[in-house]
Amino acid sequence: MAHRQVWRHAAAAACVALASAIAGCSGSAGSSSAASCSSPGVSEESIKVGLVYPDSGPLSGPFKTVRAGVEARIAKQNANGGVGGRRIDITWRDDESDPSANLTAARELVENVEVFGLLEETAVASGSASYLADKDIPVAGIVAESVWGRYRNMFAFAYPYTTGPSVTTLGTYVARAGGTRAIMVVSAVNPSSHGVAEKDAASLRSAGVSVVGQVSYAEQVTSPQVVVDAVRDQQANVVLAEISGDGLATIVQALHAAGISLKAAVGPDGYDRSLPGRYGADIAGMSVYLTTPSFQVKSAALDAYQAAVAAYAPEQADAQQETTLQGFITADLFVRGLEAAGPCPTRAAFLSGLRAVRDYDAGGLLAQPIDMTSGFGQLNTCYYFVRVDQSGSGFDAVPGGAGPGGNAWCGQRIEG
């Protein structure tokens, strides 16, 4: 007992001596109050976090529900005591779907609001990425640009844009559907789609599916007939499209009208319940691959997510939106970083602590635990697939036998 009391007195003396140099010394052992800290955005009562997303401009539609997911996850955390006894306060800014406005929004939040870190739920995070990296500001968000794999202060649960190796998962899905010859469709206006298409092509080849052609496609400009002609000329039975869900749907619709049946038509976008309603049976069989679970599958993790949205973001009447779920997960990832940063969080402790996490699974919402170090900037090896049903009235989950409930498809990295 005497040794323990000496240790406590020594620790208390050290706190006093180092208080001017080191933030984070708390009161007596067992205190339930938050530690007194001097980190930017951190007080005894709260932690200020910024949210940047496109509330206006051309990206506002695709990202319109992301804020509800973020706010639901943060409100749930606050209802359970916050982090280290501190509530999380969110302040948001509109980046207007523009990189320069994104930088302005980030500067405002960091320099004037003095937030601890940022959630970047946008497709123009490149506007502020260098600025935030130079200041070692913690950032989490949805990856829509390759810049997320460049700066180690930026955290995500999936990296579709990568210079790393491809994975076998997509190729396995297409091959099991009977696909043998594929036409790739890439965006004529988004150069990043070409890099993604290269990874997809490598995945197809790993499963014995030949890539027999590529079409550069500008939505609402290029006629779907261009793809129809390529499929017919090359005798292809697969279309893999790195464009929007509506873009792929118009192509599948045109192929259906031409009497051409595919083994697989696949893309990364379009998991929206309104899509089958707009196109009906003309897009039956169209598939979408996801980094988050489909709402066609029941799970305790999805039930908890939907309950949180209903309780804390009731203005979002439909929680079954992929972007809402992605916002929820990225906010959860930021919370995990705050927890890893310790009782007196610093930006440096957040960055090192979250990067050291080896088993992040968003409370069961991801198909596989993610290693935040080895997985940085790398494609996930597990995905979920959904397919428009034969009546064209909705989506069906396509189980792959892996992950929670056997609903995910998991592959391996293609090395060399």
Secondary structure, 3 states (H helix, E strand, C coil): CHHHHHHHHHHHHHHHHHCCCCCCCCCCCCCCCCCCCCCCCECCCEEEEEEEECCCCCCCCCCCCHHHHHHHHHHHHHHCCCECCEEEEEEEEECCCCHHHHHHHHHHHHHHHCCCEEEECCCCCHHHHHHHHHCCCCEEECCCCHHHHCCCCEECCCCCCCCCCCECHHHHHHHHCCCCEEEEEEECCCCHHHHHHHHHHHHHHHCCCEEEEEEEECCCCCCCHHHHHHHHHHCCCEEEEECCHHHHHHHHHHHHHCCCCCCEEEECCCCCCHHHHHHHHHHCCEEEEECCCCCCCCCHHHHHHHHHHHHHCCCCCCCCCHHHHHHHHHHHHHHHHHHHCCCCCCHHHHHHHHHCCCCECHHHCCCCCECCCCCCCCCCCEEEEEEECCCCCCEEECCCCECHHHCEEECCECCC
